[in-house]
Amino acid sequence: MSKKTLFLAAALLASIFLSGCVGSTAWPGLASSGDVAYLANTSAVHAIDPKNGAELWSFAGEKGGFSFFNTNPSLFVTTPLVTDDGLVIIVDSGNKHVLYAVDPNDVQDGTPAIEWKFTEAKGHWIATPLIVDNRLFAPNSDGNIYVLDLQDNQSVKTAIKVIEPFVQFNDGKAGRLWSQPASDGKYLFMTSLDHSVFAVDLQTYEIVWHEDLGGAIPGGIAIGSDGMVYVGSFAKQLERFDPATGAHEPVLDTKGWIWGTPVVDGDNLYFSDVDGYFYSYNVKEAKLNWEPIKPDSAITASALVQGDKVLIATESGEVYAVDATGKSDIWYTARDEDGKAYTTPVHAGDYVLVAYLESDYYLVALDNEGDEKWTYPSQK
């Protein structure tokens, strides 16, 4: 991992939590609902038409978002989430501690209306929430997971009234919950920067088990085709958990810290480390499909499965296509040589979208051959 990457990682970790400092360096959050892409890019969340890169709307909070002259600026770096009824969940990762639900069908002057908001959390919002059975499970850095009822036609007051904090470590002073939870329908699984992995019963909200991996876990949970839970950490290991009991064992040692969330594709798990190695592990056969490959530089983003190939974005700004044998080729080279890719690419419409940091553009759309179709903002 390069010194620059170490600095960026440390800046992201520290800037969120230092009082009064909301960070000038943080890589963006990127999501897609198919016909709309959402980019959380520090000062605002932008809704973008994936067909042409046109901005549909932007949301910068209630008081103008990021500003060096604002004593309490907003910060938008967490991946947005779209509910079943079309609301967009946006978290302000700054010191306001606000979670918003905005209505993209009610846009005035380029800004969507706030349908409801939740302000009872005591810490910063970093993790993307998860929706299970009309419930929004929202982890907060205060060590709690808050539960909001998302039943149709309920008022804001009813939705936020349902919330109860049910997970807390060390009186809320630790338990940094940064990753999106995962669920198998019976349990909610969560990781933490304080080395913890735990399971919560979705019906009783009780913690079923809680295990320590011995290393920080900034990434999330993968549920393999075998039904087991897989987690990577800064302990440089991929671990496998029994979802019911929490019994676990390391299944693979890695060369560097695992930052991102492993990606499931059939029996295969794809994941990377910050030393720049990319892995393909078969859970059925309990072995690597091929020896780890190192395309060029640090990898913090998760992989994206694209047909018969897997795409990985690296710190260098390159996007690589890896085939079933482990052979990698450059699929896209950033137009701006200073551009860095730390965010997981997404599918949006007919294109693959890649977000960049330290570049003249924030987002690029690529076709199936890796050819550039548009950038946001436009570079034409």
N, C-alpha and C positions, 0 to 999 in steps of 0.2 A: 504494500500500500504506500503510495507516494506521500511525501510530507504535506503536499497541498491537500490531498484527500484527508489526511489525518486532521489538518486544520479545519477543513470544512465539516468533518464529522463532529469534531469537538465544538465548533462554533454552533452547529445545530443543537447539540446536546445542551450546551451552556446558555445560549442566547434566550432560549424559551423560558428558562427557570430563574435567571438572574433578575432580581427586582428592577423594574424600570427599563429592562433591555429586551427588546423583542426581535433582535437579530436582523442584520442586513444581508446575511448569507444563509439561505435555506432553499433546498431544491423544491420545485413545484409539485403539487398534487394534480393528477390527471385521471379523468374517468370518462366513460362514454355510456350513453343510454341507447346507442345505435344511431339515432337520427340527430343527436346533439352531443357535442363534446364539451367537457367542463374542465377548465384549467384554473387551479388555485395558484396564483402567481404573486405572492407577497402582499401587494396592495389591494387586490380584488380577486373575485372569482369571475371568470369570463365564460359565457355560453357561446359556443362557436358552431357554425354550420359546417359539418365535415365534408360537404360537397364542394365548397369553394373557400372556406376559411373566413367567411364573413362573421363578424361579431353580432350575435342576436341580442345580447344584453350583458350587463356586468353588475356585480354587487360588491360594494366596498364598505358594507356595514352601515350603521345609522348616522355616523358623523364623519364621513369622508375617508375612512380607511387610513392607510399609512401616510405619515407626514413627519418630517424631521422636526417640525414646529408644533406637533401635536404631542402633548404630555402623556396621552393615553391612546396611542395609535392601535389600529386593528392590524392583525397579521393573518393572512390566508395562505396556508401551505398544505393543509390536509385535504386529501382526496374527497370531493363531494360525493353524495349518495342520493339516488333517486328512489322515492317511495313508490309503492304500487299505484297510488292515486296521483302520481305525477309531481308531487312536491320535491324540491331539491333541498336536502339537508346540508347546511354549510356551518362549519365551526370556525369561530374566531379564536385563533391560537395566541392572541395577544393577552393583555392584562384585563380585558373586559370579561373574559370567562363566559361568553355567550354562545349558545347553540341556536341556530336559526333554521326555520323551515320557510322557504320562499316559494311563491307561486309563479312559475314561468308563463302561465297563461294570463297573468295580470301584470303587464309591464307598462310602466309609465315613465316617460323620459329616459328610456333605456335601462330602467332599474325594476326588477321584479318586486312585487309587494310581499311584505313579511306576513305569512299566514299565522305563525306563532313563533315564540322564542322561549328558551329555557335559560335561566340565569342563576340557578341555585348551586351550581358546582363551585368549589373553592379553588380549584387548580386550573391549569391551562388545558385546553382541548388540543390533543395531538392525534389521537387515533380516529380512524374512520369508524363510525358506528356500524352495527349489523342489525338487519331486520329479520325477525323470526316470528311468524304467526301474528302479524300486526303489532308486534312490540319492537320498539327501538332500543337496542342495548348499546349504550353510549359510555365507553370507558373514559375516565378523566384522570389527569395526572395527580389528583388528590388521593388516589388509591381506591376510588369508588367506581362502580359501574352503575349508571343510572338507567332506569327502565321507564320508557314513555309509552303510553298506550296510543296506538295509531289507528284505532277503529274509525271507520268512515263516519263523517258528519258530526264528530265530536268537537266541542269548542276547545280553544287554546287552554282555557282554565282547567277543563277536565283532563286534557292530555298531560299537562304538567303536574297536575295534582296526583297522578298515579305514581310518580317517580319516588323510588326509595333507594337510598344507597345501601348495597348489601355486601360489598367487598371492600375491605380496608386492611391495610398492612401498617403496623407500627404507628397507630394513631393518625394515619393519613399522611405521615411525613415521608414515607417511602412508597413502595408499590407503584412506581411510575408506569402507568398503563399507556403505551404508545402505539400498539398494533391493533388492527381490526380483529375482533374475536372470530371464531369459527364455531360451527355447530353441526352435530350429526342428527339433530332432531330431538335428542334426549338430553344432551349436555351442551353447555356453552363452554368453550375452551378459550383460555386467555393466557398471554405471556406478559412478562414484565421486565423492565430494566433492572430490577433487583434480583435477577436470576430465576424468577419463579415461573412455573407453569401450573395452572390449576384448572379444575373442572367444576362447573356450577350446574346443579340440577335445574332444568328450565321450568319445572313446576313448583318447586319449593324455594328456589333461590338460595339453597344451602350449598356451601362448598363441599364437594364430594371428596376431592383430594387436592393436595398442594405439594409440589415437589420443587427442589432446588437443583438447577443445572450447573451451578458454579461459574456462570458467566452471564453477562448482560444479554438480553434477548430483544433487540429492536424490531425484529421481524415477527411474523405471525405463524399460525398453525396451518399445517396441511394434513388433510385426512386422506390416507391412501386407499387404494382399491381393496386392500385387505381389511379396512375398517380401523386400522391403527392410526394413532396420532403421531405426526412427525414434526420435529422442531430443530432448528439450527440456532447456534448461539456464538458468543465470543469465546466460548470454551473450545472452539475449533472442532466441534463434533456435530454430527446429525444423530439425534436421539429418537427412539421409537417408544411410544407410550401405549399401554393398554387403556382405552378410553374409560372403562368402568372402574379400574382400581388405581390407575396412576403408576403401576409398576413399569419401570423403564430401563432401557439399556442403550448404550451407544452402538450404532450400526455402521458408522463410518467416521474416520478421522479426516479432517480437511486441513489444507495447508494454511489457511487464514481464517479470520473472523467471518462468520456467516451473518450478513446484514439483512438480506431480503427474505421474503416468504417463499418456501419451496412451492413449485407449481406442479399440479397433478395432471398427467395425461395418460389415461389407462393405467397400466401397472408401473409407469415410469414417474419418477420425481426429478424435476430439473431445478437446480439451485447453483448459486455461485458464492465466491468469497471475495473479500476485499483485497486479496493478493492477486486477483484477476483470474482465478481458475473457475472453470465451469464443469459441473458434474451432471451425470445422468445415472440415476440409481433405480434398479428394478426391484420393487418391493416383493414381488412374487418369488423371484429367484434369490433375493437378498444379496445382490451383488451389483457392482457397477456395470453398465452396458459397454463402456470403454474407459480407458484411462482419462483422467481429467485433462482438459485442454486449457491453454492460456492464450486467448486471442491477442491481448496487448496490455491492458491496464486494469485498474480496480473496477469491480462490478458490485454496485449496491442495489441495482434494479433487479426485480424478478424477471424471469424469462416470459416470452409470449409465444405460444404455439401457433404456427401459421401453416396449416395444411401438413405437408410432409417435412417441414423444417421448423426449427425453433429459433426465434430471434432473441438476441441479447444486446443490450446497449451498454457501452463501457464509458468510463471516465474520459477517455480520449475523444469522445463524440462519435466514434464509429458505431455502426450497427452491424452485427455479424449474423449470418445465417448458418446454422449448424444442422447437418443432415443426420440420418439414423446411425451412421457409422462413426460420428464424432468429427467429421471433417468440417472445418469452418472456412467461410469466405466472407469478405467484406460485402455487405449488402447495401450499405449507404454510408457515405462520408459527409459529415456536416459541411455545409458551404462556408461557414465561419470557422476557421481553424482554431479559434479560442473556445468554441462551444464545448460544454461538458454535459454528458447524459448520466444522470443519477436516478431518474424516474422511470418506472416500468412503462414500456410502450403499451398502447391499447388499440383494439380494433374500433373503428368508427365508420359506419357506412361501408363503402368499398375500399377504405384506406386503412393503413396503419399510421398512428400518430405517435410522434416522438417529441418529448419536451426537452428543452435545453436551458442550461444555465451559462452565464457569461457569454452569451451569443447576441448577435444583432436581431435574432428572432427567437420567440419563446416556444414555438411549435411548428412542426413540419409534417405534412401529409405525404405518405409514400404509397405507390400502387404495389401490386403483387410482385413486381420485378425490382422494387426498391427505387423506382424513379420518382423524383420529387414532383408533386402536383401543385402544392401551394405552401406558403408559410404564413404564420401569424406572428406579428403584423406582416403584411405583404412586403416583399423585397423588390417588387417590380417597379 
